[in-house]
Amino acid sequence: MRAEQSIALIALILGIIGGVLLASSGVRAALGIFEGNISFDTRTLLTTTVGIVAIIASVVIWTGQYVAGGAVNIILGIFMVFYGETHQGLIILVSGILGIVAPKIKD
């Protein structure tokens, strides 16, 4: 495995972790809806959507389109840090930075 693929793999793993942490609130809300508690707010919808998009962008990094996936994750990470989801946002931000840096690493 080359160095840029290793960095892209780390970016994929971090993006998946950050995305799952964000999307978990949506899973909890969906389970609440099925139990009869219809309490679903826009914050939950937004964080779930950002989490899913971060996972997709991390897969794009892994497939070799480093700059596209990295840029999306950087934007989403910054947005989530300012939105109040600091830890998840930082994980996604680091994933995006690694995605941008990955093609510049040479063996």
C-alpha positions as CSV (number, residue, x, y, z in Angstrom):
1,M,0.0,0.0,0.0
2,R,1.4,3.3,-1.0
3,A,1.7,6.3,1.4
4,E,-1.1,8.3,-0.3
5,Q,-3.5,5.3,0.0
6,S,-2.6,4.9,3.7
7,I,-3.4,8.6,4.3
8,A,-6.7,8.2,2.3
9,L,-7.6,5.1,4.4
10,I,-7.0,7.1,7.6
11,A,-9.2,9.9,6.2
12,L,-11.9,7.4,5.3
13,I,-11.9,5.9,8.8
14,L,-12.0,9.4,10.5
15,G,-14.8,10.5,8.2
16,I,-16.8,7.4,8.9
17,I,-16.4,7.8,12.7
18,G,-17.4,11.5,12.6
19,G,-20.3,10.9,10.3
20,V,-21.6,8.0,12.4
21,L,-21.4,10.1,15.5
22,L,-23.4,12.9,13.8
23,A,-25.9,10.5,12.3
24,S,-26.6,8.6,15.5
25,S,-28.9,11.4,16.7
26,G,-31.1,10.8,13.6
27,V,-31.2,7.1,14.5
28,R,-32.3,7.9,18.0
29,A,-35.0,10.2,16.7
30,A,-36.2,7.6,14.2
31,L,-36.5,5.0,16.9
32,G,-38.5,7.5,19.0
33,I,-40.9,8.1,16.1
34,F,-41.5,4.4,15.8
35,E,-42.2,4.2,19.5
36,G,-44.8,6.9,19.2
37,N,-42.8,9.9,20.4
38,I,-43.1,12.3,17.4
39,S,-40.3,14.7,18.5
40,F,-38.2,15.4,15.5
41,D,-36.5,18.8,15.1
42,T,-34.5,20.5,12.4
43,R,-31.2,20.2,14.3
44,T,-31.5,16.5,14.3
45,L,-32.3,16.5,10.6
46,L,-29.3,18.8,9.8
47,T,-26.8,16.8,11.8
48,T,-27.9,13.5,10.4
49,T,-27.7,14.9,6.8
50,V,-24.2,16.3,7.4
51,G,-23.1,13.0,8.9
52,I,-24.3,11.0,5.9
53,V,-22.7,13.5,3.5
54,A,-19.4,13.3,5.4
55,I,-19.4,9.5,5.1
56,I,-20.0,9.8,1.3
57,A,-17.2,12.4,1.0
58,S,-14.9,10.1,2.9
59,V,-15.6,7.3,0.4
60,V,-14.9,9.7,-2.4
61,I,-11.5,10.4,-0.8
62,W,-10.9,6.7,-0.7
63,T,-11.8,6.2,-4.4
64,G,-9.1,8.6,-5.4
65,Q,-10.8,12.0,-5.8
66,Y,-8.9,13.4,-3.0
67,V,-9.5,17.1,-3.5
68,A,-13.2,16.8,-4.0
69,G,-13.9,14.7,-1.0
70,G,-11.4,16.6,1.1
71,A,-12.9,20.0,0.3
72,V,-16.4,18.7,1.1
73,N,-15.2,17.3,4.5
74,I,-13.4,20.5,5.3
75,I,-16.5,22.6,4.6
76,L,-18.7,20.3,6.6
77,G,-16.2,20.1,9.5
78,I,-15.9,23.9,9.8
79,F,-19.7,24.2,9.6
80,M,-20.2,21.6,12.4
81,V,-17.6,23.2,14.6
82,F,-19.4,26.5,14.4
83,Y,-22.8,24.8,14.7
84,G,-21.9,23.4,18.1
85,E,-20.9,19.8,17.3
86,T,-17.2,20.5,18.1
87,H,-15.8,17.0,18.5
88,Q,-17.5,15.5,15.5
89,G,-16.7,18.6,13.4
90,L,-13.0,18.4,14.2
91,I,-12.9,14.7,13.3
92,I,-14.5,15.4,9.9
93,L,-12.2,18.5,9.5
94,V,-9.1,16.4,10.0
95,S,-10.4,13.8,7.6
96,G,-10.8,16.5,5.0
97,I,-7.3,17.9,5.6
98,L,-5.9,14.4,5.2
99,G,-7.8,14.0,2.0
100,I,-6.3,17.2,0.6
101,V,-2.8,16.3,1.7
102,A,-2.9,12.6,0.6
103,P,-2.0,13.1,-3.1
104,K,1.0,15.3,-2.1
105,I,2.6,12.5,-0.1
106,K,5.2,10.6,-2.2
107,D,6.8,7.3,-1.4
